[in-house]
């Protein structure tokens, strides 16, 4: 897609701090990092989000993640890296700002220092076990037919 910033990065029309590239996948430093070492991993082909991503592309893309995660760990553990979040947002409401599928690899440090505080509060009052079981049944049926 010619107007997509991540397509331009993947095909070299825009500069990036590349850390990995193969035939299908491109990984580079986020230019608006939330922590030291914040990486983005993208398919070279343009897919807007996870709903559009073919299974074989998803499979290959994620197969690269452990290698990148290990490299981040080895690079940043001496600087205090204690963990790693792998995040992926779909849709503006979910925080997606570039509409080319991308996965965030976000090294985590001490909570006071790393400037990134994802979190959630379980809705155990309203989402009861009966509701969870009903959701599971609906999703299971659709998963089995795909
Ligand atoms: Zn794109």
Boltz pocket constraint, residues with backbone or C-beta under 6 A from the ligand:
constraints:
  - pocket:
      binder: B
      contacts: [[A, 1], [A, 4], [A, 5], [A, 6], [A, 7], [A, 8], [A, 44], [A, 45], [A, 46], [A, 47], [A, 99], [A, 100]]
      max_distance: 6.0
